Amino acid sequence: MSMFEVLRTFGTKALLKFAGAVGLFLLLHLIRIVPVLIAKVIEVCMRRLDAFIVAQASRAPTGPVNQFFHPTHVPREEAVNVHA
């Protein structure tokens, strides 16, 4: 059905209601784009942060884990963390 047939069959009021409903539908979809884009940006940031956290947690320690005792894999030296 064309707009002119709807106008002839149902009248001006029905055509205006239909046009208003279509306009509201399009407006709501345009408004919806902003939160969807914000959600995508937040998702990308969270993925990068998660990858960074996993990389930091998975990396082997570079120094001694126990800071109170001298490491055993280092040759004998003066104990630097011992207080007399």
mmCIF file as gemmi writes it, N, C-alpha and C atoms, coordinates in Angstrom:
data_model
loop_
_atom_site.group_PDB
_atom_site.id
_atom_site.type_symbol
_atom_site.label_atom_id
_atom_site.label_alt_id
_atom_site.label_comp_id
_atom_site.label_asym_id
_atom_site.label_entity_id
_atom_site.label_seq_id
_atom_site.pdbx_PDB_ins_code
_atom_site.Cartn_x
_atom_site.Cartn_y
_atom_site.Cartn_z
_atom_site.occupancy
_atom_site.B_iso_or_equiv
_atom_site.pdbx_formal_charge
_atom_site.auth_seq_id
_atom_site.auth_asym_id
_atom_site.pdbx_PDB_model_num
ATOM 1 N N . MET Axp A 1 ? 0.829 -1.181 0 1 0 ? 1 A 1
ATOM 2 C CA . MET Axp A 1 ? 0 0 0 1 0 ? 1 A 1
ATOM 3 C C . MET Axp A 1 ? 0.875 1.246 0 1 0 ? 1 A 1
ATOM 4 N N . SER Axp A 2 ? 0.541 2.185 -0.807 1 0 ? 2 A 1
ATOM 5 C CA . SER Axp A 2 ? 1.289 3.436 -0.84 1 0 ? 2 A 1
ATOM 6 C C . SER Axp A 2 ? 0.714 4.388 0.198 1 0 ? 2 A 1
ATOM 7 N N . MET Axp A 3 ? 1.401 5.499 0.408 1 0 ? 3 A 1
ATOM 8 C CA . MET Axp A 3 ? 0.932 6.495 1.373 1 0 ? 3 A 1
ATOM 9 C C . MET Axp A 3 ? -0.405 7.086 0.943 1 0 ? 3 A 1
ATOM 10 N N . PHE Axp A 4 ? -0.591 7.257 -0.354 1 0 ? 4 A 1
ATOM 11 C CA . PHE Axp A 4 ? -1.836 7.852 -0.842 1 0 ? 4 A 1
ATOM 12 C C . PHE Axp A 4 ? -3.016 6.906 -0.646 1 0 ? 4 A 1
ATOM 13 N N . GLU Axp A 5 ? -2.777 5.607 -0.82 1 0 ? 5 A 1
ATOM 14 C CA . GLU Axp A 5 ? -3.84 4.635 -0.576 1 0 ? 5 A 1
ATOM 15 C C . GLU Axp A 5 ? -4.204 4.586 0.904 1 0 ? 5 A 1
ATOM 16 N N . VAL Axp A 6 ? -3.188 4.644 1.79 1 0 ? 6 A 1
ATOM 17 C CA . VAL Axp A 6 ? -3.452 4.668 3.232 1 0 ? 6 A 1
ATOM 18 C C . VAL Axp A 6 ? -4.234 5.921 3.588 1 0 ? 6 A 1
ATOM 19 N N . LEU Axp A 7 ? -3.853 7.053 2.999 1 0 ? 7 A 1
ATOM 20 C CA . LEU Axp A 7 ? -4.547 8.31 3.259 1 0 ? 7 A 1
ATOM 21 C C . LEU Axp A 7 ? -6.008 8.222 2.822 1 0 ? 7 A 1
ATOM 22 N N . ARG Axp A 8 ? -6.233 7.66 1.634 1 0 ? 8 A 1
ATOM 23 C CA . ARG Axp A 8 ? -7.607 7.527 1.139 1 0 ? 8 A 1
ATOM 24 C C . ARG Axp A 8 ? -8.427 6.54 1.964 1 0 ? 8 A 1
ATOM 25 N N . THR Axp A 9 ? -7.803 5.424 2.366 1 0 ? 9 A 1
ATOM 26 C CA . THR Axp A 9 ? -8.537 4.361 3.05 1 0 ? 9 A 1
ATOM 27 C C . THR Axp A 9 ? -8.774 4.676 4.53 1 0 ? 9 A 1
ATOM 28 N N . PHE Axp A 10 ? -7.724 5.1 5.24 1 0 ? 10 A 1
ATOM 29 C CA . PHE Axp A 10 ? -7.815 5.242 6.699 1 0 ? 10 A 1
ATOM 30 C C . PHE Axp A 10 ? -7.869 6.694 7.175 1 0 ? 10 A 1
ATOM 31 N N . GLY Axp A 11 ? -7.496 7.629 6.355 1 0 ? 11 A 1
ATOM 32 C CA . GLY Axp A 11 ? -7.573 9.034 6.729 1 0 ? 11 A 1
ATOM 33 C C . GLY Axp A 11 ? -6.236 9.606 7.173 1 0 ? 11 A 1
ATOM 34 N N . THR Axp A 12 ? -6.242 10.907 7.348 1 0 ? 12 A 1
ATOM 35 C CA . THR Axp A 12 ? -5.028 11.65 7.704 1 0 ? 12 A 1
ATOM 36 C C . THR Axp A 12 ? -4.51 11.252 9.08 1 0 ? 12 A 1
ATOM 37 N N . LYS Axp A 13 ? -5.406 11.048 10.024 1 0 ? 13 A 1
ATOM 38 C CA . LYS Axp A 13 ? -5.003 10.716 11.392 1 0 ? 13 A 1
ATOM 39 C C . LYS Axp A 13 ? -4.208 9.409 11.432 1 0 ? 13 A 1
ATOM 40 N N . ALA Axp A 14 ? -4.647 8.394 10.727 1 0 ? 14 A 1
ATOM 41 C CA . ALA Axp A 14 ? -3.935 7.107 10.7 1 0 ? 14 A 1
ATOM 42 C C . ALA Axp A 14 ? -2.58 7.26 10.032 1 0 ? 14 A 1
ATOM 43 N N . LEU Axp A 15 ? -2.523 8.065 8.968 1 0 ? 15 A 1
ATOM 44 C CA . LEU Axp A 15 ? -1.238 8.271 8.284 1 0 ? 15 A 1
ATOM 45 C C . LEU Axp A 15 ? -0.26 9.005 9.19 1 0 ? 15 A 1
ATOM 46 N N . LEU Axp A 16 ? -0.716 10 9.932 1 0 ? 16 A 1
ATOM 47 C CA . LEU Axp A 16 ? 0.15 10.724 10.856 1 0 ? 16 A 1
ATOM 48 C C . LEU Axp A 16 ? 0.619 9.832 12.006 1 0 ? 16 A 1
ATOM 49 N N . LYS Axp A 17 ? -0.254 8.968 12.514 1 0 ? 17 A 1
ATOM 50 C CA . LYS Axp A 17 ? 0.147 8.018 13.563 1 0 ? 17 A 1
ATOM 51 C C . LYS Axp A 17 ? 1.241 7.083 13.048 1 0 ? 17 A 1
ATOM 52 N N . PHE Axp A 18 ? 1.034 6.574 11.836 1 0 ? 18 A 1
ATOM 53 C CA . PHE Axp A 18 ? 2.023 5.67 11.25 1 0 ? 18 A 1
ATOM 54 C C . PHE Axp A 18 ? 3.357 6.383 11.048 1 0 ? 18 A 1
ATOM 55 N N . ALA Axp A 19 ? 3.321 7.591 10.491 1 0 ? 19 A 1
ATOM 56 C CA . ALA Axp A 19 ? 4.559 8.353 10.268 1 0 ? 19 A 1
ATOM 57 C C . ALA Axp A 19 ? 5.233 8.673 11.595 1 0 ? 19 A 1
ATOM 58 N N . GLY Axp A 20 ? 4.446 9 12.617 1 0 ? 20 A 1
ATOM 59 C CA . GLY Axp A 20 ? 5.02 9.264 13.94 1 0 ? 20 A 1
ATOM 60 C C . GLY Axp A 20 ? 5.664 8.028 14.54 1 0 ? 20 A 1
ATOM 61 N N . ALA Axp A 21 ? 5.006 6.883 14.37 1 0 ? 21 A 1
ATOM 62 C CA . ALA Axp A 21 ? 5.566 5.636 14.899 1 0 ? 21 A 1
ATOM 63 C C . ALA Axp A 21 ? 6.879 5.288 14.201 1 0 ? 21 A 1
ATOM 64 N N . VAL Axp A 22 ? 6.927 5.451 12.885 1 0 ? 22 A 1
ATOM 65 C CA . VAL Axp A 22 ? 8.168 5.182 12.139 1 0 ? 22 A 1
ATOM 66 C C . VAL Axp A 22 ? 9.258 6.167 12.564 1 0 ? 22 A 1
ATOM 67 N N . GLY Axp A 23 ? 8.893 7.433 12.718 1 0 ? 23 A 1
ATOM 68 C CA . GLY Axp A 23 ? 9.865 8.434 13.16 1 0 ? 23 A 1
ATOM 69 C C . GLY Axp A 23 ? 10.4 8.13 14.548 1 0 ? 23 A 1
ATOM 70 N N . LEU Axp A 24 ? 9.53 7.737 15.475 1 0 ? 24 A 1
ATOM 71 C CA . LEU Axp A 24 ? 9.96 7.373 16.828 1 0 ? 24 A 1
ATOM 72 C C . LEU Axp A 24 ? 10.864 6.146 16.805 1 0 ? 24 A 1
ATOM 73 N N . PHE Axp A 25 ? 10.528 5.17 15.979 1 0 ? 25 A 1
ATOM 74 C CA . PHE Axp A 25 ? 11.353 3.97 15.83 1 0 ? 25 A 1
ATOM 75 C C . PHE Axp A 25 ? 12.766 4.339 15.374 1 0 ? 25 A 1
ATOM 76 N N . LEU Axp A 26 ? 12.865 5.198 14.37 1 0 ? 26 A 1
ATOM 77 C CA . LEU Axp A 26 ? 14.175 5.62 13.877 1 0 ? 26 A 1
ATOM 78 C C . LEU Axp A 26 ? 14.933 6.434 14.912 1 0 ? 26 A 1
ATOM 79 N N . LEU Axp A 27 ? 14.243 7.298 15.63 1 0 ? 27 A 1
ATOM 80 C CA . LEU Axp A 27 ? 14.881 8.109 16.667 1 0 ? 27 A 1
ATOM 81 C C . LEU Axp A 27 ? 15.45 7.231 17.78 1 0 ? 27 A 1
ATOM 82 N N . LEU Axp A 28 ? 14.684 6.235 18.206 1 0 ? 28 A 1
ATOM 83 C CA . LEU Axp A 28 ? 15.168 5.34 19.257 1 0 ? 28 A 1
ATOM 84 C C . LEU Axp A 28 ? 16.397 4.557 18.801 1 0 ? 28 A 1
ATOM 85 N N . HIS Axp A 29 ? 16.435 4.168 17.555 1 0 ? 29 A 1
ATOM 86 C CA . HIS Axp A 29 ? 17.616 3.462 17.054 1 0 ? 29 A 1
ATOM 87 C C . HIS Axp A 29 ? 18.823 4.387 16.965 1 0 ? 29 A 1
ATOM 88 N N . LEU Axp A 30 ? 18.611 5.629 16.636 1 0 ? 30 A 1
ATOM 89 C CA . LEU Axp A 30 ? 19.725 6.579 16.612 1 0 ? 30 A 1
ATOM 90 C C . LEU Axp A 30 ? 20.253 6.842 18.021 1 0 ? 30 A 1
ATOM 91 N N . ILE Axp A 31 ? 19.349 6.935 18.987 1 0 ? 31 A 1
ATOM 92 C CA . ILE Axp A 31 ? 19.764 7.145 20.38 1 0 ? 31 A 1
ATOM 93 C C . ILE Axp A 31 ? 20.504 5.92 20.898 1 0 ? 31 A 1
ATOM 94 N N . ARG Axp A 32 ? 20.109 4.74 20.46 1 0 ? 32 A 1
ATOM 95 C CA . ARG Axp A 32 ? 20.713 3.482 20.922 1 0 ? 32 A 1
ATOM 96 C C . ARG Axp A 32 ? 22.169 3.344 20.483 1 0 ? 32 A 1
ATOM 97 N N . ILE Axp A 33 ? 22.552 4.007 19.429 1 0 ? 33 A 1
ATOM 98 C CA . ILE Axp A 33 ? 23.922 3.878 18.908 1 0 ? 33 A 1
ATOM 99 C C . ILE Axp A 33 ? 24.952 4.346 19.934 1 0 ? 33 A 1
ATOM 100 N N . VAL Axp A 34 ? 24.669 5.432 20.652 1 0 ? 34 A 1
ATOM 101 C CA . VAL Axp A 34 ? 25.627 5.988 21.607 1 0 ? 34 A 1
ATOM 102 C C . VAL Axp A 34 ? 25.959 5 22.732 1 0 ? 34 A 1
ATOM 103 N N . PRO Axp A 35 ? 24.983 4.43 23.442 1 0 ? 35 A 1
ATOM 104 C CA . PRO Axp A 35 ? 25.351 3.466 24.487 1 0 ? 35 A 1
ATOM 105 C C . PRO Axp A 35 ? 26.047 2.22 23.947 1 0 ? 35 A 1
ATOM 106 N N . VAL Axp A 36 ? 25.682 1.801 22.751 1 0 ? 36 A 1
ATOM 107 C CA . VAL Axp A 36 ? 26.337 0.621 22.166 1 0 ? 36 A 1
ATOM 108 C C . VAL Axp A 36 ? 27.804 0.926 21.892 1 0 ? 36 A 1
ATOM 109 N N . LEU Axp A 37 ? 28.105 2.101 21.36 1 0 ? 37 A 1
ATOM 110 C CA . LEU Axp A 37 ? 29.501 2.472 21.115 1 0 ? 37 A 1
ATOM 111 C C . LEU Axp A 37 ? 30.281 2.608 22.421 1 0 ? 37 A 1
ATOM 112 N N . ILE Axp A 38 ? 29.652 3.181 23.436 1 0 ? 38 A 1
ATOM 113 C CA . ILE Axp A 38 ? 30.313 3.282 24.737 1 0 ? 38 A 1
ATOM 114 C C . ILE Axp A 38 ? 30.605 1.89 25.295 1 0 ? 38 A 1
ATOM 115 N N . ALA Axp A 39 ? 29.662 0.975 25.161 1 0 ? 39 A 1
ATOM 116 C CA . ALA Axp A 39 ? 29.87 -0.397 25.637 1 0 ? 39 A 1
ATOM 117 C C . ALA Axp A 39 ? 31.012 -1.079 24.883 1 0 ? 39 A 1
ATOM 118 N N . LYS Axp A 40 ? 31.123 -0.82 23.582 1 0 ? 40 A 1
ATOM 119 C CA . LYS Axp A 40 ? 32.22 -1.417 22.8 1 0 ? 40 A 1
ATOM 120 C C . LYS Axp A 40 ? 33.567 -0.879 23.257 1 0 ? 40 A 1
ATOM 121 N N . VAL Axp A 41 ? 33.648 0.429 23.522 1 0 ? 41 A 1
ATOM 122 C CA . VAL Axp A 41 ? 34.902 1.03 23.996 1 0 ? 41 A 1
ATOM 123 C C . VAL Axp A 41 ? 35.288 0.447 25.353 1 0 ? 41 A 1
ATOM 124 N N . ILE Axp A 42 ? 34.307 0.322 26.244 1 0 ? 42 A 1
ATOM 125 C CA . ILE Axp A 42 ? 34.578 -0.261 27.562 1 0 ? 42 A 1
ATOM 126 C C . ILE Axp A 42 ? 35.032 -1.715 27.414 1 0 ? 42 A 1
ATOM 127 N N . GLU Axp A 43 ? 34.429 -2.458 26.505 1 0 ? 43 A 1
ATOM 128 C CA . GLU Axp A 43 ? 34.81 -3.856 26.291 1 0 ? 43 A 1
ATOM 129 C C . GLU Axp A 43 ? 36.26 -3.962 25.816 1 0 ? 43 A 1
ATOM 130 N N . VAL Axp A 44 ? 36.654 -3.109 24.868 1 0 ? 44 A 1
ATOM 131 C CA . VAL Axp A 44 ? 38.032 -3.141 24.362 1 0 ? 44 A 1
ATOM 132 C C . VAL Axp A 44 ? 39.007 -2.793 25.479 1 0 ? 44 A 1
ATOM 133 N N . CYS Axp A 45 ? 38.69 -1.776 26.277 1 0 ? 45 A 1
ATOM 134 C CA . CYS Axp A 45 ? 39.565 -1.398 27.394 1 0 ? 45 A 1
ATOM 135 C C . CYS Axp A 45 ? 39.692 -2.532 28.404 1 0 ? 45 A 1
ATOM 136 N N . MET Axp A 46 ? 38.584 -3.193 28.714 1 0 ? 46 A 1
ATOM 137 C CA . MET Axp A 46 ? 38.636 -4.294 29.67 1 0 ? 46 A 1
ATOM 138 C C . MET Axp A 46 ? 39.435 -5.478 29.131 1 0 ? 46 A 1
ATOM 139 N N . ARG Axp A 47 ? 39.336 -5.755 27.832 1 0 ? 47 A 1
ATOM 140 C CA . ARG Axp A 47 ? 40.128 -6.843 27.254 1 0 ? 47 A 1
ATOM 141 C C . ARG Axp A 47 ? 41.615 -6.543 27.332 1 0 ? 47 A 1
ATOM 142 N N . ARG Axp A 48 ? 41.988 -5.307 27.016 1 0 ? 48 A 1
ATOM 143 C CA . ARG Axp A 48 ? 43.41 -4.935 27.085 1 0 ? 48 A 1
ATOM 144 C C . ARG Axp A 48 ? 43.917 -4.987 28.523 1 0 ? 48 A 1
ATOM 145 N N . LEU Axp A 49 ? 43.119 -4.5 29.454 1 0 ? 49 A 1
ATOM 146 C CA . LEU Axp A 49 ? 43.511 -4.539 30.863 1 0 ? 49 A 1
ATOM 147 C C . LEU Axp A 49 ? 43.632 -5.979 31.344 1 0 ? 49 A 1
ATOM 148 N N . ASP Axp A 50 ? 42.722 -6.842 30.936 1 0 ? 50 A 1
ATOM 149 C CA . ASP Axp A 50 ? 42.782 -8.255 31.314 1 0 ? 50 A 1
ATOM 150 C C . ASP Axp A 50 ? 44.045 -8.911 30.758 1 0 ? 50 A 1
ATOM 151 N N . ALA Axp A 51 ? 44.375 -8.614 29.495 1 0 ? 51 A 1
ATOM 152 C CA . ALA Axp A 51 ? 45.592 -9.182 28.901 1 0 ? 51 A 1
ATOM 153 C C . ALA Axp A 51 ? 46.832 -8.694 29.644 1 0 ? 51 A 1
ATOM 154 N N . PHE Axp A 52 ? 46.844 -7.429 30.042 1 0 ? 52 A 1
ATOM 155 C CA . PHE Axp A 52 ? 47.975 -6.89 30.791 1 0 ? 52 A 1
ATOM 156 C C . PHE Axp A 52 ? 48.104 -7.576 32.145 1 0 ? 52 A 1
ATOM 157 N N . ILE Axp A 53 ? 46.978 -7.757 32.833 1 0 ? 53 A 1
ATOM 158 C CA . ILE Axp A 53 ? 47.002 -8.398 34.151 1 0 ? 53 A 1
ATOM 159 C C . ILE Axp A 53 ? 47.477 -9.845 34.037 1 0 ? 53 A 1
ATOM 160 N N . VAL Axp A 54 ? 47.003 -10.558 33.034 1 0 ? 54 A 1
ATOM 161 C CA . VAL Axp A 54 ? 47.416 -11.949 32.843 1 0 ? 54 A 1
ATOM 162 C C . VAL Axp A 54 ? 48.908 -12.022 32.531 1 0 ? 54 A 1
ATOM 163 N N . ALA Axp A 55 ? 49.394 -11.105 31.712 1 0 ? 55 A 1
ATOM 164 C CA . ALA Axp A 55 ? 50.821 -11.097 31.38 1 0 ? 55 A 1
ATOM 165 C C . ALA Axp A 55 ? 51.667 -10.815 32.621 1 0 ? 55 A 1
ATOM 166 N N . GLN Axp A 56 ? 51.215 -9.902 33.465 1 0 ? 56 A 1
ATOM 167 C CA . GLN Axp A 56 ? 51.966 -9.593 34.676 1 0 ? 56 A 1
ATOM 168 C C . GLN Axp A 56 ? 51.936 -10.75 35.666 1 0 ? 56 A 1
ATOM 169 N N . ALA Axp A 57 ? 50.799 -11.399 35.793 1 0 ? 57 A 1
ATOM 170 C CA . ALA Axp A 57 ? 50.673 -12.498 36.753 1 0 ? 57 A 1
ATOM 171 C C . ALA Axp A 57 ? 51.37 -13.767 36.266 1 0 ? 57 A 1
ATOM 172 N N . SER Axp A 58 ? 51.524 -13.937 34.955 1 0 ? 58 A 1
ATOM 173 C CA . SER Axp A 58 ? 52.114 -15.152 34.403 1 0 ? 58 A 1
ATOM 174 C C . SER Axp A 58 ? 53.627 -15.088 34.292 1 0 ? 58 A 1
ATOM 175 N N . ARG Axp A 59 ? 54.177 -13.887 34.395 1 0 ? 59 A 1
ATOM 176 C CA . ARG Axp A 59 ? 55.622 -13.732 34.235 1 0 ? 59 A 1
ATOM 177 C C . ARG Axp A 59 ? 56.347 -14.268 35.46 1 0 ? 59 A 1
ATOM 178 N N . ALA Axp A 60 ? 57.459 -14.958 35.218 1 0 ? 60 A 1
ATOM 179 C CA . ALA Axp A 60 ? 58.259 -15.494 36.316 1 0 ? 60 A 1
ATOM 180 C C . ALA Axp A 60 ? 58.923 -14.334 37.064 1 0 ? 60 A 1
ATOM 181 N N . PRO Axp A 61 ? 59.138 -14.489 38.365 1 0 ? 61 A 1
ATOM 182 C CA . PRO Axp A 61 ? 59.768 -13.411 39.126 1 0 ? 61 A 1
ATOM 183 C C . PRO Axp A 61 ? 61.21 -13.195 38.672 1 0 ? 61 A 1
ATOM 184 N N . THR Axp A 62 ? 61.628 -11.933 38.624 1 0 ? 62 A 1
ATOM 185 C CA . THR Axp A 62 ? 62.987 -11.609 38.168 1 0 ? 62 A 1
ATOM 186 C C . THR Axp A 62 ? 63.985 -11.639 39.307 1 0 ? 62 A 1
ATOM 187 N N . GLY Axp A 63 ? 63.544 -11.46 40.511 1 0 ? 63 A 1
ATOM 188 C CA . GLY Axp A 63 ? 64.437 -11.465 41.667 1 0 ? 63 A 1
ATOM 189 C C . GLY Axp A 63 ? 64.003 -12.515 42.659 1 0 ? 63 A 1
ATOM 190 N N . PRO Axp A 64 ? 64.621 -12.5 43.821 1 0 ? 64 A 1
ATOM 191 C CA . PRO Axp A 64 ? 64.233 -13.467 44.845 1 0 ? 64 A 1
ATOM 192 C C . PRO Axp A 64 ? 62.821 -13.182 45.344 1 0 ? 64 A 1
ATOM 193 N N . VAL Axp A 65 ? 62.094 -14.261 45.6 1 0 ? 65 A 1
ATOM 194 C CA . VAL Axp A 65 ? 60.731 -14.115 46.071 1 0 ? 65 A 1
ATOM 195 C C . VAL Axp A 65 ? 60.727 -13.816 47.567 1 0 ? 65 A 1
ATOM 196 N N . ASN Axp A 66 ? 61.583 -14.473 48.309 1 0 ? 66 A 1
ATOM 197 C CA . ASN Axp A 66 ? 61.68 -14.271 49.746 1 0 ? 66 A 1
ATOM 198 C C . ASN Axp A 66 ? 62.76 -13.233 50.008 1 0 ? 66 A 1
ATOM 199 N N . GLN Axp A 67 ? 62.386 -12.063 50.442 1 0 ? 67 A 1
ATOM 200 C CA . GLN Axp A 67 ? 63.336 -10.971 50.64 1 0 ? 67 A 1
ATOM 201 C C . GLN Axp A 67 ? 64.074 -11.062 51.976 1 0 ? 67 A 1
ATOM 202 N N . PHE Axp A 68 ? 63.711 -11.994 52.862 1 0 ? 68 A 1
ATOM 203 C CA . PHE Axp A 68 ? 64.312 -12.044 54.188 1 0 ? 68 A 1
ATOM 204 C C . PHE Axp A 68 ? 65.533 -12.954 54.267 1 0 ? 68 A 1
ATOM 205 N N . PHE Axp A 69 ? 65.695 -13.828 53.293 1 0 ? 69 A 1
ATOM 206 C CA . PHE Axp A 69 ? 66.837 -14.738 53.309 1 0 ? 69 A 1
ATOM 207 C C . PHE Axp A 69 ? 67.622 -14.583 52.026 1 0 ? 69 A 1
ATOM 208 N N . HIS Axp A 70 ? 68.923 -14.833 52.11 1 0 ? 70 A 1
ATOM 209 C CA . HIS Axp A 70 ? 69.793 -14.722 50.961 1 0 ? 70 A 1
ATOM 210 C C . HIS Axp A 70 ? 69.455 -15.82 49.95 1 0 ? 70 A 1
ATOM 211 N N . PRO Axp A 71 ? 69.35 -15.498 48.647 1 0 ? 71 A 1
ATOM 212 C CA . PRO Axp A 71 ? 69.029 -16.535 47.654 1 0 ? 71 A 1
ATOM 213 C C . PRO Axp A 71 ? 70.112 -17.6 47.59 1 0 ? 71 A 1
ATOM 214 N N . THR Axp A 72 ? 69.709 -18.843 47.327 1 0 ? 72 A 1
ATOM 215 C CA . THR Axp A 72 ? 70.653 -19.958 47.325 1 0 ? 72 A 1
ATOM 216 C C . THR Axp A 72 ? 71.383 -20.089 45.996 1 0 ? 72 A 1
ATOM 217 N N . HIS Axp A 73 ? 70.856 -19.556 44.903 1 0 ? 73 A 1
ATOM 218 C CA . HIS Axp A 73 ? 71.499 -19.728 43.607 1 0 ? 73 A 1
ATOM 219 C C . HIS Axp A 73 ? 72.608 -18.696 43.358 1 0 ? 73 A 1
ATOM 220 N N . VAL Axp A 74 ? 72.817 -17.755 44.285 1 0 ? 74 A 1
ATOM 221 C CA . VAL Axp A 74 ? 73.86 -16.732 44.146 1 0 ? 74 A 1
ATOM 222 C C . VAL Axp A 74 ? 75.067 -17.184 44.977 1 0 ? 74 A 1
ATOM 223 N N . PRO Axp A 75 ? 76.282 -16.994 44.469 1 0 ? 75 A 1
ATOM 224 C CA . PRO Axp A 75 ? 77.453 -17.372 45.272 1 0 ? 75 A 1
ATOM 225 C C . PRO Axp A 75 ? 77.486 -16.615 46.602 1 0 ? 75 A 1
ATOM 226 N N . ARG Axp A 76 ? 78.19 -17.177 47.578 1 0 ? 76 A 1
ATOM 227 C CA . ARG Axp A 76 ? 78.235 -16.589 48.921 1 0 ? 76 A 1
ATOM 228 C C . ARG Axp A 76 ? 78.768 -15.172 48.859 1 0 ? 76 A 1
ATOM 229 N N . GLU Axp A 77 ? 77.993 -14.258 49.406 1 0 ? 77 A 1
ATOM 230 C CA . GLU Axp A 77 ? 78.4 -12.856 49.514 1 0 ? 77 A 1
ATOM 231 C C . GLU Axp A 77 ? 78.014 -12.378 50.904 1 0 ? 77 A 1
ATOM 232 N N . GLU Axp A 78 ? 78.223 -11.107 51.113 1 0 ? 78 A 1
ATOM 233 C CA . GLU Axp A 78 ? 77.811 -10.528 52.377 1 0 ? 78 A 1
ATOM 234 C C . GLU Axp A 78 ? 76.278 -10.449 52.399 1 0 ? 78 A 1
ATOM 235 N N . ALA Axp A 79 ? 75.672 -10.825 53.506 1 0 ? 79 A 1
ATOM 236 C CA . ALA Axp A 79 ? 74.221 -10.78 53.62 1 0 ? 79 A 1
ATOM 237 C C . ALA Axp A 79 ? 73.782 -9.324 53.74 1 0 ? 79 A 1
ATOM 238 N N . VAL Axp A 80 ? 72.925 -8.907 52.836 1 0 ? 80 A 1
ATOM 239 C CA . VAL Axp A 80 ? 72.537 -7.497 52.816 1 0 ? 80 A 1
ATOM 240 C C . VAL Axp A 80 ? 71.256 -7.239 53.6 1 0 ? 80 A 1
ATOM 241 N N . ASN Axp A 81 ? 70.46 -8.241 53.84 1 0 ? 81 A 1
ATOM 242 C CA . ASN Axp A 81 ? 69.186 -8.031 54.513 1 0 ? 81 A 1
ATOM 243 C C . ASN Axp A 81 ? 69.194 -8.491 55.97 1 0 ? 81 A 1
ATOM 244 N N . VAL Axp A 82 ? 70.35 -8.81 56.5 1 0 ? 82 A 1
ATOM 245 C CA . VAL Axp A 82 ? 70.443 -9.298 57.858 1 0 ? 82 A 1
ATOM 246 C C . VAL Axp A 82 ? 70.753 -8.127 58.783 1 0 ? 82 A 1
ATOM 247 N N . HIS Axp A 83 ? 69.969 -7.978 59.826 1 0 ? 83 A 1
ATOM 248 C CA . HIS Axp A 83 ? 70.194 -6.905 60.807 1 0 ? 83 A 1
ATOM 249 C C . HIS Axp A 83 ? 70.723 -7.518 62.087 1 0 ? 83 A 1
ATOM 250 N N . ALA Axp A 84 ? 71.773 -6.903 62.613 1 0 ? 84 A 1
ATOM 251 C CA . ALA Axp A 84 ? 72.377 -7.441 63.848 1 0 ? 84 A 1
ATOM 252 C C . ALA Axp A 84 ? 71.814 -6.754 65.059 1 0 ? 84 A 1
